Amino acid sequence: MKTAKVREPERRPLPPSEHARKAVLARWESVKEEREEWLRPFYQLPINSAMAYLEDLRKICEDASRIMNQRIGDNKLAMRCAGPHCGIDLSGTNPNGRPKWIAKKDVRDPNHPEIIHSLYFCCELHHNEYVRMSQGSMGTTGQ
């Protein structure tokens, strides 16, 4: 009786950005797994030392939030009309000094509600089309 030869899937090398992403995720998983280790100083250290440790962690979190806000805000290439079939570049200003966009809508990320995405529209027509598509028409919420 002949046995079928099992073929292993090809392994392609990952791009550097994918390696970096996987490394960050692995570090985050280790932090989640070692939660008790991160909290141990609050139980074991004297109050003054624990407060200093907490202050250091807060500074790290504040720096991280500043970096994330800067990364999100620096993405000016994303300032395009969010109209259904448009995509016009809206970065910069008009000759009169006003921004090129007419309407702006802030939408919270469904997976991370603390992140707010801004949608820009080049005209009221595109803004109205977006509202009709996403929220319903006739002034209702579309629910």
KELUMKE-939026 format. One record per residue: x, y, z of N, C-alpha, C, O, CB in turn; residue number from 0; residue in three letters. Coordinates in steps of 0.001 Angstrom, whole numbers. Glycine has a CB too. Layout:
N
+---------+---------+---------+---------+---------+---------+---------+---------+---------+---------+---------+---------+---------+---------+---------+-----+-----+
:   neast :  nnorth :     nup :  caeast : canorth :    caup :   ceast :  cnorth :     cup :   oeast :  onorth :     oup :  cbeast : cbnorth :    cbup :   i :  aa :
+---------+---------+---------+---------+---------+---------+---------+---------+---------+---------+---------+---------+---------+---------+---------+-----+-----+
:       X :       Y :       Z :       X :       Y :       Z :       X :       Y :       Z :       X :       Y :       Z :       X :       Y :       Z : NUM : Ala :
...
+---------+---------+---------+---------+---------+---------+---------+---------+---------+---------+---------+---------+---------+---------+---------+-----+-----+
// end
This chain:
143
+---------+---------+---------+---------+---------+---------+---------+---------+---------+---------+---------+---------+---------+---------+---------+-----+-----+
:   neast :  nnorth :     nup :  caeast : canorth :    caup :   ceast :  cnorth :     cup :   oeast :  onorth :     oup :  cbeast : cbnorth :    cbup :   i :  aa :
+---------+---------+---------+---------+---------+---------+---------+---------+---------+---------+---------+---------+---------+---------+---------+-----+-----+
:     830 :   -1177 :       0 :       0 :       0 :       0 :     876 :    1242 :       0 :    1802 :    1363 :     803 :    -945 :      -3 :    1202 :   0 : Met :
:     580 :    2150 :    -895 :    1366 :    3374 :   -1015 :     809 :    4432 :     -78 :    -401 :    4546 :     113 :    1371 :    3886 :   -2472 :   1 : Lys :
:    1710 :    5194 :     495 :    1273 :    6301 :    1357 :    1477 :    7608 :     617 :    2468 :    7804 :     -87 :    2048 :    6310 :    2711 :   2 : Thr :
:     538 :    8470 :     792 :     633 :    9776 :     147 :    1662 :   10624 :     870 :    1717 :   10648 :    2100 :    -740 :   10486 :     126 :   3 : Ala :
:    2456 :   11301 :     109 :    3477 :   12165 :     687 :    2843 :   13507 :    1056 :    2245 :   14180 :     216 :    4665 :   12365 :    -303 :   4 : Lys :
:    2983 :   13875 :    2312 :    2424 :   15134 :    2780 :    3386 :   16251 :    2428 :    4574 :   16205 :    2748 :    2150 :   15097 :    4306 :   5 : Val :
:    2846 :   17242 :    1770 :    3674 :   18355 :    1336 :    3582 :   19491 :    2332 :    2487 :   19927 :    2687 :    3261 :   18830 :     -57 :   6 : Arg :
:    4717 :   19966 :    2779 :    4734 :   21082 :    3727 :    4477 :   22386 :    2978 :    4929 :   22558 :    1846 :    6090 :   21145 :    4492 :   7 : Glu :
:    3754 :   23295 :    3611 :    3510 :   24584 :    2944 :    4810 :   25377 :    2816 :    5718 :   25275 :    3641 :    2457 :   25410 :    3722 :   8 : Pro :
:    4858 :   26163 :    1757 :    6053 :   26991 :    1541 :    6137 :   28061 :    2618 :    5127 :   28644 :    3013 :    6032 :   27644 :     133 :   9 : Glu :
:    7331 :   28306 :    3078 :    7541 :   29362 :    4070 :    8245 :   30523 :    3396 :    9418 :   30445 :    3029 :    8365 :   28844 :    5288 :  10 : Arg :
:    7503 :   31587 :    3249 :    8082 :   32783 :    2648 :    8615 :   33674 :    3761 :    8026 :   33742 :    4840 :    7035 :   33543 :    1776 :  11 : Arg :
:    9719 :   34351 :    3505 :   10219 :   35268 :    4537 :    9262 :   36444 :    4706 :    8721 :   36971 :    3734 :   11637 :   35778 :    4177 :  12 : Pro :
:    9065 :   36845 :    5962 :    8173 :   37960 :    6264 :    8887 :   39284 :    6033 :   10097 :   39373 :    6241 :    7664 :   37872 :    7713 :  13 : Leu :
:    8162 :   40313 :    5607 :    8786 :   41632 :    5469 :    9183 :   42162 :    6849 :    8611 :   41743 :    7856 :    7823 :   42629 :    4757 :  14 : Pro :
:   10156 :   43078 :    6909 :   10616 :   43600 :    8201 :    9495 :   44194 :    9049 :    9507 :   44046 :   10271 :   11673 :   44646 :    7977 :  15 : Pro :
:    8531 :   44860 :    8424 :    7444 :   45454 :    9199 :    6605 :   44375 :    9880 :    6114 :   44578 :   10990 :    6555 :   46322 :    8296 :  16 : Ser :
:    6442 :   43236 :    9224 :    5681 :   42141 :    9817 :    6440 :   41532 :   10994 :    5836 :   41166 :   12002 :    5379 :   41063 :    8763 :  17 : Glu :
:    7768 :   41425 :   10866 :    8586 :   40945 :   11983 :    8451 :   41889 :   13177 :    8308 :   41440 :   14314 :   10073 :   40818 :   11560 :  18 : His :
:    8496 :   43185 :   12920 :    8384 :   44170 :   14002 :    7017 :   44076 :   14671 :    6913 :   44156 :   15895 :    8616 :   45599 :   13465 :  19 : Ala :
:    5974 :   43907 :   13868 :    4626 :   43790 :   14414 :    4503 :   42556 :   15297 :    3928 :   42615 :   16384 :    3594 :   43736 :   13286 :  20 : Arg :
:    5045 :   41441 :   14826 :    4974 :   40208 :   15619 :    5786 :   40339 :   16911 :    5382 :   39812 :   17948 :    5484 :   39006 :   14793 :  21 : Lys :
:    6926 :   41038 :   16860 :    7733 :   41231 :   18065 :    6988 :   42084 :   19086 :    7021 :   41789 :   20281 :    9078 :   41883 :   17712 :  22 : Ala :
:    6318 :   43136 :   18627 :    5558 :   43995 :   19532 :    4414 :   43204 :   20161 :    4174 :   43307 :   21364 :    5013 :   45236 :   18785 :  23 : Val :
:    3712 :   42417 :   19352 :    2614 :   41614 :   19894 :    3117 :   40600 :   20916 :    2460 :   40361 :   21930 :    1877 :   40893 :   18764 :  24 : Leu :
:    4272 :   40007 :   20657 :    4844 :   39049 :   21607 :    5194 :   39741 :   22921 :    4955 :   39193 :   23997 :    6096 :   38375 :   21011 :  25 : Ala :
:    5764 :   40953 :   22835 :    6076 :   41700 :   24062 :    4806 :   42028 :   24826 :    4763 :   41906 :   26050 :    6842 :   42995 :   23735 :  26 : Arg :
:    3761 :   42448 :   24100 :    2508 :   42792 :   24764 :    1909 :   41562 :   25433 :    1393 :   41658 :   26546 :    1511 :   43395 :   23761 :  27 : Trp :
:    1968 :   40408 :   24774 :    1451 :   39177 :   25381 :    2232 :   38849 :   26648 :    1650 :   38396 :   27634 :    1529 :   37998 :   24382 :  28 : Glu :
:    3551 :   39074 :   26631 :    4336 :   38782 :   27826 :    3969 :   39737 :   28960 :    3968 :   39335 :   30124 :    5838 :   38875 :   27518 :  29 : Ser :
:    3658 :   40996 :   28641 :    3244 :   41945 :   29682 :    1909 :   41506 :   30274 :    1722 :   41554 :   31489 :    3137 :   43388 :   29109 :  30 : Val :
:     975 :   41076 :   29415 :    -315 :   40621 :   29929 :    -150 :   39381 :   30801 :    -820 :   39245 :   31824 :   -1277 :   40328 :   28775 :  31 : Lys :
:     745 :   38474 :   30395 :     955 :   37252 :   31173 :    1663 :   37545 :   32487 :    1427 :   36858 :   33481 :    1759 :   36241 :   30365 :  32 : Glu :
:    2524 :   38552 :   32504 :    3308 :   38872 :   33699 :    2676 :   40011 :   34498 :    3383 :   40759 :   35173 :    4739 :   39243 :   33307 :  33 : Glu :
:    1385 :   40144 :   34427 :     671 :   41220 :   35120 :     975 :   41224 :   36615 :    1203 :   42280 :   37204 :    -837 :   41083 :   34898 :  34 : Arg :
:     979 :   40047 :   37222 :    1255 :   39957 :   38658 :    2661 :   40468 :   38979 :    2889 :   41097 :   40012 :    1095 :   38505 :   39145 :  35 : Glu :
:    3588 :   40187 :   38079 :    4962 :   40664 :   38294 :    5031 :   42193 :   38246 :    5786 :   42808 :   38999 :    5908 :   40061 :   37237 :  36 : Glu :
:    4235 :   42807 :   37352 :    4200 :   44261 :   37258 :    3532 :   44879 :   38481 :    3870 :   45996 :   38872 :    3471 :   44692 :   35991 :  37 : Trp :
:    2591 :   44165 :   39084 :    1871 :   44689 :   40245 :    2563 :   44366 :   41576 :    2253 :   44983 :   42595 :     461 :   44135 :   40261 :  38 : Leu :
:    3487 :   43417 :   41577 :    4141 :   43002 :   42809 :    4788 :   44150 :   43587 :    4668 :   44177 :   44812 :    5176 :   41977 :   42493 :  39 : Arg :
:    5476 :   45110 :   42929 :    6080 :   46211 :   43697 :    5069 :   47014 :   44516 :    5418 :   47557 :   45564 :    6804 :   47142 :   42760 :  40 : Pro :
:    3829 :   47096 :   44052 :    2834 :   47845 :   44805 :    2481 :   47157 :   46125 :    2076 :   47812 :   47086 :    1582 :   48033 :   43965 :  41 : Phe :
:    2636 :   45847 :   46163 :    2382 :   45095 :   47396 :    3606 :   45049 :   48306 :    3477 :   45100 :   49529 :    1941 :   43678 :   47061 :  42 : Tyr :
:    4807 :   44951 :   47701 :    6004 :   44651 :   48481 :    6805 :   45877 :   48898 :    7400 :   45882 :   49976 :    6880 :   43744 :   47702 :  43 : Gln :
:    6833 :   46913 :   48071 :    7659 :   48085 :   48372 :    6998 :   48960 :   49429 :    5781 :   48917 :   49603 :    7917 :   48903 :   47100 :  44 : Leu :
:    7796 :   49747 :   50128 :    7198 :   50751 :   51019 :    6364 :   51731 :   50187 :    6585 :   51887 :   48986 :    8305 :   51515 :   51830 :  45 : Pro :
:    5418 :   52377 :   50835 :    4474 :   53253 :   50132 :    5191 :   54308 :   49297 :    4808 :   54545 :   48151 :    3543 :   53933 :   51130 :  46 : Ile :
:    6221 :   54945 :   49847 :    6937 :   55998 :   49105 :    7571 :   55441 :   47836 :    7503 :   56068 :   46779 :    8021 :   56641 :   49992 :  47 : Asn :
:    8186 :   54270 :   47937 :    8815 :   53658 :   46760 :    7763 :   53221 :   45752 :    7958 :   53370 :   44546 :    9682 :   52455 :   47171 :  48 : Ser :
:    6656 :   52686 :   46237 :    5586 :   52266 :   45331 :    5000 :   53477 :   44594 :    4670 :   53389 :   43411 :    4475 :   51524 :   46113 :  49 : Ala :
:    4873 :   54603 :   45298 :    4367 :   55823 :   44648 :    5341 :   56310 :   43577 :    4913 :   56765 :   42517 :    4130 :   56937 :   45694 :  50 : Met :
:    6637 :   56220 :   43840 :    7637 :   56609 :   42841 :    7563 :   55680 :   41628 :    7672 :   56131 :   40487 :    9062 :   56581 :   43455 :  51 : Ala :
:    7377 :   54384 :   41880 :    7233 :   53402 :   40793 :    5995 :   53727 :   39950 :    6043 :   53695 :   38720 :    7133 :   51955 :   41367 :  52 : Tyr :
:    4899 :   54038 :   40623 :    3665 :   54400 :   39920 :    3869 :   55665 :   39084 :    3374 :   55756 :   37961 :    2513 :   54605 :   40924 :  53 : Leu :
:    4592 :   56631 :   39630 :    4869 :   57868 :   38888 :    5683 :   57569 :   37633 :    5419 :   58133 :   36572 :    5620 :   58881 :   39781 :  54 : Glu :
:    6672 :   56684 :   37753 :    7464 :   56310 :   36580 :    6595 :   55637 :   35520 :    6733 :   55926 :   34331 :    8612 :   55378 :   36987 :  55 : Asp :
:    5701 :   54741 :   35941 :    4807 :   54080 :   34986 :    3875 :   55081 :   34322 :    3596 :   54973 :   33128 :    3991 :   52990 :   35683 :  56 : Leu :
:    3392 :   56054 :   35087 :    2515 :   57079 :   34511 :    3255 :   57914 :   33472 :    2702 :   58244 :   32423 :    1960 :   57989 :   35615 :  57 : Arg :
:    4513 :   58253 :   33770 :    5299 :   59025 :   32796 :    5465 :   58249 :   31504 :    5367 :   58814 :   30415 :    6678 :   59385 :   33373 :  58 : Lys :
:    5716 :   56950 :   31625 :    5857 :   56118 :   30429 :    4551 :   56106 :   29644 :    4559 :   56214 :   28417 :    6272 :   54678 :   30807 :  59 : Ile :
:    3417 :   55973 :   30355 :    2114 :   55963 :   29680 :    1817 :   57307 :   29018 :    1266 :   57341 :   27918 :    1001 :   55616 :   30677 :  60 : Cys :
:    2172 :   58407 :   29667 :    1956 :   59726 :   29076 :    2811 :   59913 :   27826 :    2340 :   60443 :   26820 :    2267 :   60826 :   30096 :  61 : Glu :
:    4071 :   59476 :   27893 :    4931 :   59563 :   26711 :    4367 :   58710 :   25577 :    4363 :   59129 :   24419 :    6368 :   59116 :   27052 :  62 : Asp :
:    3890 :   57511 :   25919 :    3322 :   56626 :   24897 :    2089 :   57260 :   24268 :    1912 :   57187 :   23052 :    2964 :   55256 :   25503 :  63 : Ala :
:    1231 :   57883 :   25080 :      30 :   58505 :   24514 :     387 :   59694 :   23635 :    -249 :   59919 :   22605 :    -920 :   58949 :   25629 :  64 : Ser :
:    1407 :   60461 :   24035 :    1850 :   61580 :   23198 :    2368 :   61079 :   21855 :    2070 :   61657 :   20810 :    2941 :   62393 :   23915 :  65 : Arg :
:    3142 :   60006 :   21892 :    3682 :   59435 :   20653 :    2547 :   58950 :   19758 :    2561 :   59192 :   18551 :    4655 :   58272 :   20963 :  66 : Ile :
:    1557 :   58262 :   20347 :     434 :   57764 :   19542 :    -378 :   58914 :   18947 :    -766 :   58853 :   17781 :    -476 :   56867 :   20396 :  67 : Met :
:    -637 :   59954 :   19727 :   -1360 :   61114 :   19198 :    -587 :   61772 :   18073 :   -1175 :   62193 :   17077 :   -1632 :   62130 :   20307 :  68 : Asn :
:     724 :   61865 :   18222 :    1547 :   62468 :   17179 :    1506 :   61616 :   15916 :    1390 :   62143 :   14809 :    2999 :   62640 :   17663 :  69 : Gln :
:    1601 :   60293 :   16083 :    1564 :   59405 :   14917 :     230 :   59508 :   14199 :     181 :   59534 :   12969 :    1823 :   57954 :   15336 :  70 : Arg :
:    -857 :   59567 :   14969 :   -2182 :   59678 :   14351 :   -2340 :   61040 :   13684 :   -2881 :   61127 :   12581 :   -3296 :   59464 :   15403 :  71 : Ile :
:   -1873 :   62109 :   14340 :   -2008 :   63455 :   13803 :   -1085 :   63758 :   12642 :   -1412 :   64591 :   11796 :   -1768 :   64436 :   14873 :  72 : Gly :
:      79 :   63089 :   12584 :    1035 :   63359 :   11516 :     621 :   62748 :   10186 :    1220 :   63050 :    9153 :    2391 :   62843 :   11905 :  73 : Asp :
:    -370 :   61914 :   10198 :    -783 :   61255 :    8970 :   -1669 :   62187 :    8151 :   -2869 :   61954 :    8007 :   -1520 :   59938 :    9280 :  74 : Asn :
:   -1067 :   63238 :    7621 :   -1820 :   64221 :    6841 :   -2184 :   63692 :    5460 :   -3045 :   64256 :    4784 :   -1020 :   65507 :    6705 :  75 : Lys :
:   -1528 :   62607 :    5036 :   -1881 :   62033 :    3745 :   -3287 :   61440 :    3789 :   -3897 :   61211 :    2745 :    -860 :   60962 :    3336 :  76 : Leu :
:   -3797 :   61193 :    4982 :   -5123 :   60613 :    5121 :   -6219 :   61665 :    4993 :   -7397 :   61321 :    5079 :   -5242 :   59904 :    6452 :  77 : Ala :
:   -5874 :   62927 :    4792 :   -6886 :   63973 :    4642 :   -7421 :   63948 :    3216 :   -7044 :   64759 :    2370 :   -6301 :   65374 :    4987 :  78 : Met :
:   -8297 :   63005 :    2983 :   -8940 :   62869 :    1686 :  -10439 :   62891 :    1901 :  -10925 :   62546 :    2978 :   -8495 :   61566 :     959 :  79 : Arg :
:  -11160 :   63290 :     895 :  -12606 :   63338 :     996 :  -13139 :   61928 :    1242 :  -12791 :   60990 :     525 :  -13230 :   63951 :    -284 :  80 : Cys :
:  -13982 :   61788 :    2258 :  -14542 :   60491 :    2608 :  -15835 :   60213 :    1846 :  -16544 :   59255 :    2153 :  -14794 :   60418 :    4103 :  81 : Ala :
:  -16136 :   61037 :     868 :  -17317 :   60792 :      39 :  -17215 :   59441 :    -636 :  -16111 :   58955 :    -880 :  -17487 :   61898 :   -1011 :  82 : Gly :
:  -18352 :   58824 :    -944 :  -18356 :   57457 :   -1462 :  -17499 :   57230 :   -2704 :  -16895 :   56167 :   -2841 :  -19742 :   57064 :   -1768 :  83 : Pro :
:  -17432 :   58197 :   -3606 :  -16685 :   57988 :   -4855 :  -15710 :   59124 :   -5121 :  -15417 :   59413 :   -6282 :  -17647 :   57848 :   -6034 :  84 : His :
:  -15203 :   59772 :   -4093 :  -14410 :   60980 :   -4298 :  -12919 :   60723 :   -4047 :  -12216 :   60269 :   -4950 :  -14911 :   62098 :   -3383 :  85 : Cys :
:  -12436 :   61001 :   -2860 :  -11032 :   60795 :   -2532 :  -10125 :   61961 :   -2876 :   -8909 :   61783 :   -2941 :  -10543 :   59594 :   -3222 :  86 : Gly :
:  -10673 :   63153 :   -3100 :   -9870 :   64335 :   -3420 :   -8970 :   64675 :   -2233 :   -9373 :   64537 :   -1078 :  -10781 :   65545 :   -3784 :  87 : Ile :
:   -7754 :   65120 :   -2529 :   -6815 :   65526 :   -1478 :   -7295 :   66834 :    -850 :   -7511 :   67823 :   -1549 :   -5368 :   65687 :   -2050 :  88 : Asp :
:   -7460 :   66829 :     473 :   -7966 :   68000 :    1184 :   -6942 :   68608 :    2127 :   -7298 :   69429 :    2972 :   -9198 :   67634 :    1955 :  89 : Leu :
:   -5681 :   68222 :    2000 :   -4662 :   68816 :    2860 :   -4345 :   70228 :    2368 :   -4438 :   70513 :    1174 :   -3378 :   67940 :    2886 :  90 : Ser :
:   -3979 :   71087 :    3277 :   -3651 :   72456 :    2924 :   -4845 :   73384 :    3091 :   -5860 :   73022 :    3686 :   -3144 :   72519 :    1504 :  91 : Gly :
:   -4697 :   74595 :    2548 :   -5746 :   75597 :    2681 :   -6065 :   76214 :    1326 :   -5286 :   76110 :     379 :   -5330 :   76686 :    3679 :  92 : Thr :
:   -7214 :   76850 :    1253 :   -7609 :   77607 :      68 :   -6865 :   78938 :      83 :   -6282 :   79289 :    1109 :   -9161 :   77826 :      20 :  93 : Asn :
:   -6864 :   79698 :   -1025 :   -6181 :   80999 :   -1049 :   -6683 :   81976 :      25 :   -5934 :   82849 :     462 :   -6350 :   81630 :   -2412 :  94 : Pro :
:   -7939 :   81832 :     449 :   -8460 :   82744 :    1469 :   -8066 :   82314 :    2890 :   -8442 :   82978 :    3856 :   -9979 :   82829 :    1360 :  95 : Asn :
:   -7320 :   81223 :    3027 :   -6841 :   80783 :    4332 :   -7702 :   79737 :    5011 :   -7308 :   79191 :    6041 :   -6724 :   81942 :    5219 :  96 : Gly :
:   -8847 :   79453 :    4466 :   -9716 :   78442 :    5061 :   -9274 :   77044 :    4617 :   -8670 :   76890 :    3555 :  -11195 :   78695 :    4669 :  97 : Arg :
:   -9574 :   76030 :    5430 :   -9214 :   74668 :    5012 :   -9994 :   74245 :    3773 :  -11063 :   74783 :    3486 :   -9469 :   73673 :    6151 :  98 : Pro :
:   -9449 :   73281 :    3046 :  -10098 :   72835 :    1812 :  -11345 :   72001 :    2071 :  -12180 :   71847 :    1180 :   -9125 :   72037 :     979 :  99 : Lys :
:  -11482 :   71469 :    3258 :  -12651 :   70639 :    3536 :  -13816 :   71487 :    4020 :  -13626 :   72521 :    4660 :  -12314 :   69567 :    4575 : 100 : Trp :
:  -15029 :   71034 :    3703 :  -16253 :   71746 :    4056 :  -16837 :   71199 :    5358 :  -17303 :   71963 :    6203 :  -17285 :   71638 :    2920 : 101 : Ile :
:  -16810 :   69869 :    5514 :  -17411 :   69236 :    6687 :  -16428 :   68211 :    7248 :  -15621 :   67633 :    6521 :  -18776 :   68562 :    6328 : 102 : Ala :
:  -16519 :   68007 :    8547 :  -15658 :   67043 :    9232 :  -16518 :   66244 :   10191 :  -17364 :   66800 :   10893 :  -14483 :   67752 :    9985 : 103 : Lys :
:  -16301 :   64952 :   10219 :  -17056 :   64087 :   11126 :  -16061 :   63234 :   11896 :  -15190 :   62602 :   11298 :  -18085 :   63194 :   10348 : 104 : Lys :
:  -16185 :   63211 :   13223 :  -15322 :   62390 :   14067 :  -16052 :   61100 :   14407 :  -17188 :   61114 :   14881 :  -14910 :   63151 :   15359 : 105 : Asp :
:  -15376 :   59984 :   14156 :  -15967 :   58663 :   14381 :  -15039 :   57862 :   15289 :  -13833 :   57805 :   15050 :  -16210 :   57912 :   13027 : 106 : Val :
:  -15594 :   57248 :   16321 :  -14801 :   56419 :   17219 :  -14536 :   55057 :   16577 :  -15404 :   54482 :   15922 :  -15517 :   56250 :   18577 : 107 : Arg :
:  -13328 :   54562 :   16780 :  -12954 :   53242 :   16288 :  -13772 :   52206 :   17051 :  -13815 :   52255 :   18280 :  -11415 :   52985 :   16451 : 108 : Asp :
:  -14426 :   51262 :   16354 :  -15270 :   50291 :   17060 :  -14477 :   49352 :   17980 :  -14996 :   48913 :   19006 :  -16043 :   49469 :   16053 : 109 : Pro :
:  -13238 :   49046 :   17623 :  -12428 :   48142 :   18446 :  -11730 :   48864 :   19581 :  -11512 :   48285 :   20645 :  -11401 :   47440 :   17591 : 110 : Asn :
:  -11376 :   50129 :   19364 :  -10682 :   50932 :   20374 :  -11400 :   52275 :   20478 :  -11034 :   53222 :   19782 :   -9157 :   51127 :   20011 : 111 : His :
:  -12414 :   52371 :   21334 :  -13227 :   53600 :   21396 :  -12443 :   54843 :   21788 :  -12924 :   55957 :   21577 :  -14347 :   53411 :   22370 : 112 : Pro :
:  -11251 :   54687 :   22353 :  -10468 :   55867 :   22720 :   -9809 :   56520 :   21512 :   -9315 :   57644 :   21609 :   -9409 :   55491 :   23736 : 113 : Glu :
:   -9799 :   55828 :   20375 :   -9226 :   56379 :   19141 :  -10348 :   56988 :   18315 :  -11370 :   56350 :   18061 :   -8467 :   55279 :   18322 : 114 : Ile :
:  -10142 :   58237 :   17898 :  -11142 :   58952 :   17107 :  -10568 :   59214 :   15721 :   -9500 :   59811 :   15585 :  -11563 :   60289 :   17798 : 115 : Ile :
:  -11277 :   58767 :   14703 :  -10888 :   59000 :   13314 :  -11687 :   60183 :   12786 :  -12889 :   60285 :   13033 :  -11120 :   57725 :   12434 : 116 : His :
:  -11029 :   61069 :   12067 :  -11708 :   62225 :   11484 :  -11933 :   61984 :   10000 :  -11006 :   61638 :    9268 :  -10891 :   63523 :   11708 : 117 : Ser :
:  -13163 :   62170 :    9569 :  -13513 :   62062 :    8158 :  -13743 :   63473 :    7630 :  -14413 :   64281 :    8272 :  -14781 :   61156 :    7943 : 118 : Leu :
:  -13186 :   63764 :    6462 :  -13300 :   65086 :    5857 :  -14083 :   64977 :    4566 :  -14012 :   63965 :    3870 :  -11908 :   65706 :    5602 : 119 : Tyr :
:  -14833 :   66028 :    4246 :  -15649 :   66045 :    3037 :  -15379 :   67321 :    2260 :  -15229 :   68395 :    2843 :  -17150 :   65924 :    3380 : 120 : Phe :
:  -15317 :   67194 :     917 :  -15000 :   68351 :      78 :  -16236 :   69184 :    -239 :  -16110 :   70349 :    -616 :  -14346 :   67895 :   -1214 : 121 : Cys :
:  -17424 :   68612 :     -93 :  -18648 :   69360 :    -376 :  -19806 :   68773 :     433 :  -19716 :   67658 :     948 :  -18974 :   69335 :   -1898 : 122 : Cys :
:  -20876 :   69530 :     534 :  -22040 :   69077 :    1303 :  -22698 :   67861 :     663 :  -23272 :   67027 :    1363 :  -23059 :   70206 :    1435 : 123 : Glu :
:  -22619 :   67754 :    -656 :  -23211 :   66603 :   -1334 :  -22586 :   65311 :    -822 :  -23297 :   64366 :    -478 :  -23031 :   66718 :   -2862 : 124 : Leu :
:  -21257 :   65272 :    -770 :  -20568 :   64060 :    -304 :  -20836 :   63808 :    1176 :  -20968 :   62659 :    1597 :  -19055 :   64174 :    -549 : 125 : His :
:  -20917 :   64876 :    1965 :  -21239 :   64721 :    3379 :  -22634 :   64130 :    3537 :  -22827 :   63207 :    4328 :  -21140 :   66071 :    4113 : 126 : His :
:  -23606 :   64650 :    2795 :  -24974 :   64137 :    2869 :  -25065 :   62687 :    2397 :  -25799 :   61889 :    2981 :  -25906 :   65009 :    2037 : 127 : Asn :
:  -24314 :   62342 :    1332 :  -24300 :   60952 :     861 :  -23764 :   60029 :    1944 :  -24305 :   58947 :    2174 :  -23452 :   60818 :    -418 : 128 : Glu :
:  -22705 :   60459 :    2602 :  -22133 :   59642 :    3673 :  -23138 :   59460 :    4811 :  -23309 :   58356 :    5328 :  -20835 :   60283 :    4205 : 129 : Tyr :
:  -23796 :   60545 :    5193 :  -24771 :   60462 :    6289 :  -25908 :   59529 :    5909 :  -26341 :   58716 :    6726 :  -25325 :   61861 :    6641 : 130 : Val :
:  -26398 :   59636 :    4672 :  -27478 :   58754 :    4243 :  -27046 :   57292 :    4240 :  -27821 :   56413 :    4618 :  -27960 :   59154 :    2857 : 131 : Arg :
:  -25809 :   57029 :    3813 :  -25322 :   55646 :    3759 :  -25080 :   55076 :    5159 :  -25369 :   53905 :    5407 :  -24030 :   55575 :    2939 : 132 : Met :
:  -24556 :   55886 :    6067 :  -24139 :   55354 :    7357 :  -25181 :   55507 :    8458 :  -25222 :   54686 :    9374 :  -22882 :   56021 :    7780 : 133 : Ser :
:  -26018 :   56525 :    8395 :  -26938 :   56791 :    9502 :  -28403 :   56789 :    9106 :  -29273 :   56942 :    9964 :  -26608 :   58099 :   10117 : 134 : Gln :
:  -28677 :   56627 :    7885 :  -30074 :   56693 :    7465 :  -30408 :   58084 :    6952 :  -29561 :   58977 :    6964 :  -31008 :   56314 :    8623 : 135 : Gly :
:  -31621 :   58263 :    6510 :  -32026 :   59552 :    5961 :  -33230 :   60076 :    6728 :  -33690 :   59450 :    7684 :  -32349 :   59436 :    4454 : 136 : Ser :
:  -33717 :   61181 :    6321 :  -34895 :   61807 :    6922 :  -34646 :   62204 :    8370 :  -35587 :   62261 :    9162 :  -36088 :   60866 :    6843 : 137 : Met :
:  -33390 :   62479 :    8729 :  -33089 :   62959 :   10059 :  -33124 :   61907 :   11148 :  -33125 :   62241 :   12333 :  -34018 :   64019 :   10400 : 138 : Gly :
:  -33154 :   60628 :   10758 :  -33194 :   59575 :   11775 :  -31787 :   59042 :   12011 :  -30851 :   59366 :   11280 :  -34147 :   58427 :   11349 : 139 : Thr :
:  -31660 :   58245 :   13014 :  -30349 :   57673 :   13332 :  -30067 :   56416 :   12519 :  -28948 :   55904 :   12564 :  -30260 :   57354 :   14818 : 140 : Thr :
:  -31019 :   55919 :   11799 :  -30825 :   54739 :   10977 :  -30905 :   53442 :   11779 :  -30509 :   52387 :   11285 :  -29498 :   54822 :   10277 : 141 : Gly :
:  -31405 :   53507 :   12989 :  -31482 :   52301 :   13815 :  -32817 :   51611 :   13650 :  -33058 :   50576 :   14272 :  -31252 :   52640 :   15281 : 142 : Gln :
+---------+---------+---------+---------+---------+---------+---------+---------+---------+---------+---------+---------+---------+---------+---------+-----+-----+
// end
